[in-house]
Amino acid sequence: MQERHGEANAPLAPLTTFRLGGPANRLVTATTDDEVIAAVRAADDAGTPLLIIGGGSNLVISDKGFDGTALRIATTGFELAGTALTLAAGENWSDAVARTVAAGLAGVECLAGIPGSAGATPVQNVGAYGQEVATTITEVVAYDRRTGETVTLTNEECGFAYRDSRFKRDPDRFVVLRVRFALEDAGGLSAPLKYAETARALGVEVGDRVPLDIARKTVLALRAGKGMVLDPDDHDTWSAGSFFTNPILTEAQHAAFLERVRDRLGPDTAPPAFPAGDGLVKTSAAWLIDRAGFTKGYGSGPARISTKHTLALTNRGEATTEDLLALAREVRDGVHAAFGITLVNEPVTVGVSL
């Protein structure tokens, strides 16, 4: 039985959206919460390194592979009780969003088309087009590797921040089993739109509501135009989506950044700026990359910037992880040289680092 014994010397590249990385010593596929817990306990008891894989959309794995057990979480479960939704960690996220929209419930419709599994969404505090899961998650059920118990963490206990969470900051402690959400019945309408690009595409104002399915389809079209919806025949989607997070700057950092922009691009250039609370300012990683000279399609090797979006680094079909990292470092260092800002990778790296 594969769940118990696992697959030896198992390729991991096919389990990632980058299609990169070497093999794992052992791959276990778990289809129930009990199987997940048993596999984690077995690895921990043996002192074996453990890599958790869901949809593989946020992983950069070393060409050497993973010297340990890779656990692929393939659990299923979509439970709707009124406006309360519970998802098993292995559920396909994009499919789950489509089902909530079909049920007439708002709150995650602008997160349509994001690849990966439901269990990964709280780890990264997945967000796009003005929504993030932190605003709708009520609880996360997880296996606590430190105590050997299954625990339920409240939204507050998850420690959500921009593309961050307690799970991401302490990656070896919790294994997500279930995620619970509180959605909204707005009579078939979306949550108030918060993202200007989405509102423009729909011909409405920020703060307006639109029919749920129209909101979802509009976001899918916007994502597809940027190569952010998985398509095996489109190498622009052989990526992890946005490779770098948008920088959040202090007032002093922002002032220094604006001075660099004026020196490089002229006094009339105004980079994107969004309030990020506590006097902080968020700017656009895509803008920085483009203005530093790394335009769509940049690169001559097997790893290049997407032809559709400067924030996506892609495998053109024959790349290695080292090819990808070389490109990422070139972009990171070029942005720092141009603007004094160091971009931070969004995907999780396994056995490698920038």
Salt bridges, closest charged atoms under 4 A:
ASP33 OD2 - ARG178 NE 3.00
ASP44 OD1 - ARG145 NH2 2.68
GLU79 OE2 - ARG178 NH1 3.88
GLU139 OE1 - ARG180 NH1 2.85
ASP144 OD2 - ARG173 NH2 2.85
ASP164 OD2 - ARG169 NH1 2.98
ASP170 OD2 - ARG146 NH2 3.38
GLU184 OE2 - ARG209 NH2 3.02
GLU197 OE1 - LYS226 NZ 2.95
ASP213 OD1 - ARG216 NH1 3.93
ASP213 OD2 - LYS217 NZ 2.94
ASP234 OD2 - LYS308 NZ 2.96
ASP236 OD2 - LYS308 NZ 2.83
ASP236 OD1 - ARG316 NH1 2.84
ASP290 OD2 - ARG291 NH1 2.96
GLU322 OE1 - ARG329 NH1 3.86
ASP333 OD1 - ARG332 NE 3.00
